[in-house]
Amino acid sequence: MNTDFLIIGGGIAGVSAAARLSELGSVALVETESNLAHHASGRSAALYEPRYGAPAVVELSLASGDHFRSHPDLLTPRGLLIVAKAEEGDAFRHDVDTMHMTPVTPDEARSMVPVLNDQVAFAAHADHAWDIDTDLLLQNFAREARSRGARIATGAPVTAITRTATGWTVTAGGEDFTATTLINAAGAWVDVIAKMAGVQPLGFQPNRRSMARIPAPGGHDLSRWPMIFGAGETWYAKPDAGALIVSPAEEHPMDPHDAWADDMVLAEGLARYEEMVSEPVTRLISNWAGLRTFSPDRVLVIGRDARDPAFFWLAGQGGYGFQSSPAASQLAADLIGGRATGLSADLVAALDPARFG
């Protein structure tokens, strides 16, 4: 198949890029798994909290706000609550400052989350956090791409990449795809794809993050509870479909693979959560893990490779892939199309792969 743009990776980064690039030319996307968003995108906490992350990530997430607000049903109000023990004051104050939160009393925190116990010495709340309907966002982008003729091929692992005089030939799922520009949106595998293409890897590191789903504590109605963070992001909990997702918020370096939760790490994270609540965890409904992949400076990488401009990086989303995807994909299309980006020059430079030399 001959295309202008070939995207490797069917997570939110690749699918959103397919939608944007379909306005500029022919697009094909190849994904190893049999369904889209199988790995990190399918295991997201699904929160839009634009103040979360490094400054460049925050700017990109804020720039995505118009897209979320202009598409019905993508966002549902959730709110965010940070709680801390007496000895965690420094981490608490740092979180409050960086995430633009308002301190509240422990009693006010308990009015929002009745199971919080007397270990809560500090608390802060913010309204600027929303649940993302991640499946709707992904399907909207996929529908947009297909409506303009983009081909999305699942069950198509990449087995060979060859640089040609006019671009690339990629063998995926036993089929050859040719393209002028190759977009590397392969999540935890982005450096693997770069090596296959003969491009210098940039040093991305996948990190495991585990999750457990537990029954609603004390049988409470969780629908209006905010997402809860331990100070310094040592754990978090989020209502989800009548249950509660609890994560130890670990970042354990891993090689790219189909991740699963580590029982000991999960138990340690659940213990940190239990320190702050009155209801013990008596059973798990399910558990899973995903890989959050970061560049060396923990900021997304969006731009043409410094040595081979026909190779485009759309990588290092970390834990910010869904909430930054509208602006990230638009920036990718603007850079590939040679258009003005609408973003600050400083932000574009902060995301440029050339920063790694």
For each residue, the residues with C-beta under 8 A, 3 or more apart:
1: 28 151 175 176 177 178
2: 26 177 178 179
3: 6 25 26 27 28 151 177 178 179
4: 21 24 25 26 27 179 180 181
5: 21 24 25 26 27 28 179 180 181 183 336
6: 3 27 28 29 30 168 170 177 178 179 181 182 183
7: 14 17 18 21 27 28 29 30 183 185
8: 14 29 30 158 170 172 182 183 184 185 186 193
9: 13 14 29 31 184 185 186 187 189 190 314
10: 14 15 29 30 31 32 33 36 37 38 152 154
11: 14 15 36 37 39 40 41 42 185 187 321
12: 15 16 37 41 134 137 138 141 317 321 322 325
13: 9 16 17 41 185 187 314 315 317 321 325 328 329
14: 7 8 9 10 11 17 18 29 31 183 185 186 314
15: 10 11 12 18 19 29 36 37 138 141 142 145 152
16: 12 13 19 20 141 325 326 328 329
17: 7 13 14 20 21 183 185 314 329 332 333
18: 7 14 15 21 22 27 29 141 142 145 150 152
19: 15 16 22 140 141 142 144 145 150 329
20: 16 17 23 24 329 330 332 333
21: 4 5 7 17 18 24 25 27 150 183 332 333 336
22: 18 19 25 27 144 145 147 148 149 150
23: 20 148 333
24: 4 5 20 21 333 336 337
25: 3 4 5 21 22
26: 2 3 4 5 149 150
27: 3 4 5 6 7 18 21 22 145 148 149 150 151
28: 1 3 5 6 7 150 151 152 153 177 179
29: 6 7 8 9 10 14 15 18 145 150 151 152 153
30: 6 7 8 10 153 156 158 170 172 173 177
31: 9 10 14 36 38 152 153 154 155 156
32: 10 155 156 157 158
33: 10 36 38 39 154 155
34: 38 154 155
35: 38 154
36: 10 11 15 31 33 41 138 142 152 154
37: 10 11 12 15 41 42 134 135 138
38: 10 31 33 34 35 41 42 258
39: 11 33 42 43 187 188 258 259 290 291
40: 11 43 44 187 188 290 291 292 293 317 321
41: 11 12 13 36 37 38 44 134 138 187 321 322
42: 11 37 38 39 290
43: 39 40 211 259 288 289 290
44: 40 41 132 134 290 319 321 322
45: 211 227 236 238 245 247 319
46: 131 132 133 134 240 322
47: 52 78 129 130 131 132 227 238 323
48: 61 64 68 75 129 130 131 132 322 323
49: 52 61 80 99 126 128 129 130 227 323
50: 58 61 62 64 65 128 323
51: 58 61 98 99 100 126 128
52: 47 49 57 58 61 99 319 320 323
53: 57 58 61 318 319 320
54: 57 58 297 298 299
55: 58 59
56: 59 60 299 300 347 350 351
57: 52 53 54 60 61 299 300 318 320 324
58: 50 51 52 53 54 55 61 62
59: 55 56 62 63 343 344 347
60: 56 57 63 64 300 320 324 327 328 331 343 347 351
61: 48 49 50 51 52 53 57 58 64 65 320 323 324 327
62: 50 58 59 65
63: 59 60 66 326 327 342 343
64: 48 50 60 61 67 68 323 324 325 326 327 328
65: 50 61 62 68 69
66: 63 69 70 326
67: 64 70 71 326 327
68: 48 64 65 71 74 75 130 132 326
69: 65 66 75
70: 66 67
71: 67 68 74 137 140
72:
73: 133 136
74: 68 71 132 133 136 137 140
75: 48 68 69 130 131 132 133
76: 130 131 133
77: 127 130 131
78: 47 129 130 131 226 227 238 239
79: 112 125 126 127 129 226 227
80: 49 99 101 125 126 128 129 226 227 229
81: 109 112 113 123 124 125 226 227 228 229
82: 92 95 96 99 101 122 123 124 125 228 229 230 231
83: 109 116 120 122 123 228 229 230 231 276
84: 88 89 91 92 120 121 122 123 230 231
85: 88 119 120 121 122 231 275 276
86: 89 121 122
87:
88: 84 85 91 92 121 122 230 231 232
89: 84 86 92 93 121 122
90: 93 94
91: 84 88 94 95 231 232
92: 82 84 88 89 95 96 122 124 231 232
93: 89 90 96 97
94: 90 91 97 98 232
95: 82 91 92 98 99 101 124 229 231 232 233
96: 82 92 93 99 101 102 103 124
97: 93 94 100
98: 51 94 95
99: 49 51 52 80 82 95 96 126
100: 51 97 126 128
101: 80 82 95 96 124 125 126
102: 96 124 125 126
103: 96 122 123 124
104: 108 109 123 124 125
105: 108 109 123
106: 109 110 116 118 120 121 122 123
107: 110 111
108: 104 105 111 112 123 125
109: 81 83 104 105 106 112 113 116 120 123 125
110: 106 107 113 114 116 120
111: 107 108 114
112: 79 81 108 109 125 224 225 226
113: 81 109 110 116 225 226 228
114: 110 111 218 220
115: 217 218 220 277 278 279
116: 83 106 109 110 113 120 123 276 277 278
117: 120 276 277 278
118: 106
119: 85 275 276
120: 83 84 85 106 109 110 116 117 123 276
121: 84 85 86 88 89 106
122: 82 83 84 85 86 88 89 92 103 106 231
123: 81 82 83 84 103 104 105 106 108 109 116 120
124: 81 82 92 95 96 101 102 103 104
125: 79 80 81 82 101 102 104 108 109 112 226
126: 49 51 79 80 99 100 101 102 129
127: 77 79
128: 49 50 51 80 100
129: 47 48 49 78 79 80 126 226 227
130: 47 48 49 68 75 76 77 78
131: 46 47 48 75 76 77 78
132: 44 46 47 48 68 74 75 137 322 323
133: 46 73 74 75 76 136 137
134: 12 37 41 44 46 137 138 322
135: 37 138 139
136: 73 74 133 139 140
137: 12 71 74 132 133 134 140 141 322 325
138: 12 15 36 37 41 134 135 141 142
139: 135 136 142 143
140: 19 71 74 136 137 143 144
141: 12 15 16 18 19 137 138 144 145 325 329
142: 15 18 19 36 138 139 145 146 152
143: 139 140 146 147
144: 19 22 140 141 147 148
145: 15 18 19 22 27 29 141 142 148 150 152
146: 142 143 149 150 152
147: 22 143 144
148: 22 23 27 144 145
149: 22 26 27 146
150: 18 19 21 22 26 27 28 29 145 146
151: 1 3 27 28 29
152: 10 15 18 28 29 31 36 142 145 146
153: 28 29 30 31 156 172 173 175
154: 10 31 33 34 35 36
155: 31 32 33 34 173
156: 30 31 32 153 172 173 175
157: 32 172 173
158: 8 30 32 161 170 171 172 193 196
159: 171 172
160: 169 170 171 196
161: 158 168 169 170 171 182 193 196 197 198
162: 168 169 170
163: 168 197 198 308 310
164: 167 168 169 178
165:
166: 178 180
167: 164 178 179 180 181 182 310
168: 6 161 162 163 164 178 179 180 181 182 197 310
169: 160 161 162 164 176 177 178
170: 6 8 30 158 160 161 162 176 177 178 179 182
171: 158 159 160 161 174 175 176 177
172: 8 30 153 156 157 158 159 175 177
173: 30 153 155 156 157
174: 171
175: 1 153 156 171 172
176: 1 169 170 171
177: 1 2 3 6 28 30 169 170 171 172
178: 1 2 3 6 164 166 167 168 169 170
179: 2 3 4 5 6 28 167 168 170 182
180: 4 5 166 167 168 310
181: 4 5 6 167 168 310 311 312 336
182: 6 8 161 167 168 170 179 197 310 311 312
183: 5 6 7 8 14 17 21 312 314 332 336
184: 8 9 190 193 194 197 311 312 313 314 315
185: 7 8 9 11 13 14 17 190 314 315
186: 8 9 14 189 190 192 193 315
187: 9 11 13 39 40 41 190 206 256 291 293 315 317
188: 39 40 204 206 254 256 257 291 293
189: 9 186 192 193 256
190: 9 184 185 186 187 193 194 202 204 293 313 315 316
191: 194 195 201 202 203 204
192: 186 189 195 196 256
193: 8 158 161 184 186 189 190 196 197
194: 184 190 191 197 199 200 201 202 311
195: 191 192 198 199 201
196: 158 160 161 192 193
197: 161 163 168 182 184 193 194 311
198: 161 163 195
199: 194 195 305 307 308 311
200: 194 305 307
201: 191 194 195 204
202: 190 191 194 295 296 301 313 315 353 356
203: 191 295 296 356
204: 188 190 191 201 293 294 295 296 315 316
205: 253 293 294 296
206: 187 188 253 254 255 256 291 292 293
207: 250 251 252 253 254 291 292 293 294
208: 250 251 252 254 259 262 289 290 291
209: 247 249 250 251 289 290 291 292 319
210: 247 248 250 261 262 265 266 269 287 288 289
211: 43 45 245 246 247 261 287 288 289 290
212: 245 246 247 261 266 269 270 281 284 286 287
213: 240 243 244 245 246 284 285 286 287
214: 217 243 244 245 246 270 281 283 284 285
215: 219 243 244 282 283 285
216: 219 220 221 222 242 243 244
217: 115 214 220 244 277 279
218: 114 115 278 279
219: 215 216
220: 114 115 216 217 225
221: 216 224
222: 216 225 239 242 243 244
223: 239 242
224: 112 221
225: 112 113 220 222 228 239
226: 78 79 80 81 112 113 125 129
227: 45 47 49 78 79 80 81 129 236 237 238 239
228: 81 82 83 113 225 236 237 238
229: 80 81 82 83 95 233 235 236
230: 82 83 84 88 233 234 235 236 249 272 273 276
231: 82 83 84 85 88 91 92 95 122 234
232: 88 91 92 94 95
233: 95 229 230 236 249
234: 230 231 248 249 272
235: 229 230 246 247 248 249 269 272 273
236: 45 227 228 229 230 233 246 247 249
237: 227 228 244 245 246 247 273
238: 45 47 78 227 228 244 245
239: 78 222 223 225 227 242 243 244 245
240: 46 213 243 244 245
241:
242: 216 222 223 239
243: 213 214 215 216 222 239 240 285
244: 213 214 215 216 217 222 237 238 239 240
245: 45 211 212 213 214 237 238 239 240
246: 211 212 213 214 235 236 237 269 270 273 281
247: 45 209 210 211 212 235 236 237 269
248: 210 234 235 265 266 268 269 270 272
249: 209 230 233 234 235 236 269
250: 207 208 209 210 265 269
251: 207 208 209 292
252: 207 208 262 265
253: 205 206 207
254: 188 206 207 208 257 259 291
255: 206
256: 187 188 189 192 206 291
257: 188 254 291
258: 38 39
259: 39 43 208 254 289 290 291
260: 288 289
261: 210 211 212 265 266 287 288 289
262: 208 210 252 265 266 289
263: 266 267
264: 267 268
265: 210 248 250 252 261 262 268 269
266: 210 212 248 261 262 263 269 270 287
267: 263 264 270 271
268: 248 264 265 271 272
269: 210 212 235 246 247 248 249 250 265 266 272 273
270: 212 214 246 248 266 267 273 274 281
271: 267 268 274 275
272: 230 234 235 248 268 269 275 276
273: 230 235 237 246 269 270 276 277 281
274: 270 271 277 280 281
275: 85 119 271 272
276: 83 85 116 117 119 120 230 272 273
277: 115 116 117 217 273 274
278: 115 116 117 218
279: 115 217 218
280: 274
281: 212 214 246 270 273 274 284
282: 215
283: 214 215
284: 212 213 214 281 287
285: 213 214 215 243
286: 212 213
287: 210 211 212 213 261 266 284
288: 43 210 211 260 261
289: 43 208 209 210 211 259 260 261 262
290: 39 40 42 43 44 208 209 211 259
291: 39 40 187 188 206 207 208 209 254 256 257 259
292: 40 206 207 209 251 317 318 319
293: 40 187 188 190 204 205 206 207 315 316 317 318
294: 204 205 207 298 316 318
295: 202 203 204 298 299 300 301 315 316 356
296: 202 203 204 205 356
297: 54 355
298: 54 294 295 316 318
299: 54 56 57 295 316 350 351
300: 56 57 60 295 315 316 317 318 320 324 328 351
301: 202 295 313 314 315 316 351 352 353
302: 313 314 315 328 331 332 335 351 352 353
303: 312 313 335 348 351 352 353 354
304: 308 309 310 311 312 313 335 336 353
305: 199 200 308 309 311 312 313 353
306: 353 354 357
307: 199 200
308: 163 199 304 305 311
309: 304 305
310: 163 167 168 180 181 182 304
311: 181 182 184 194 197 199 304 305 308
312: 181 182 183 184 303 304 305 332 335 336
313: 184 190 202 301 302 303 304 305 353
314: 9 13 14 17 183 184 185 301 302 328 329 332
315: 13 184 185 186 187 190 202 204 293 295 300 301 302
316: 190 204 293 294 295 298 299 300 301
317: 12 13 40 187 292 293 300 320 321 324 325 328
318: 53 57 292 293 294 298 300 321
319: 44 45 52 53 209 292
320: 52 53 57 60 61 300 317 323 324
321: 11 12 13 40 41 44 317 318 324 325
322: 12 41 44 46 48 132 134 137 325
323: 47 48 49 50 52 61 64 132 320
324: 57 60 61 64 300 317 320 321 327 328
325: 12 13 16 64 137 141 317 321 322 328 329
326: 16 63 64 66 67 68 329 330
327: 60 61 63 64 67 324 330 331 343
328: 13 16 60 64 300 302 314 317 324 325 331 332
329: 13 16 17 19 20 141 314 325 326 332 333
330: 20 326 327 333 334 341 342
331: 60 302 327 328 334 335 341 343 348 351
332: 17 20 21 183 302 312 314 328 329 335 336
333: 17 20 21 23 24 329 330 336 337 339
334: 330 331 337 339 340 341 342
335: 302 303 304 312 331 332 338 341 348
336: 5 21 24 181 183 304 312 332 333
337: 24 333 334
338: 335
339: 333 334
340: 334
341: 330 331 334 335 348
342: 63 330 334
343: 59 60 63 327 331 347 348
344: 59 347 348
345: 348 349
346: 349 350
347: 56 59 60 343 344 350 351
348: 303 331 335 341 343 344 345 351 352
349: 345 346 352 355
350: 56 299 346 347 355
351: 56 60 299 300 301 302 303 331 347 348
352: 301 302 303 348 349 355
353: 202 301 302 303 304 305 306 313 356
354: 303 306 357
355: 297 349 350 352
356: 202 203 295 296 353
357: 306 354
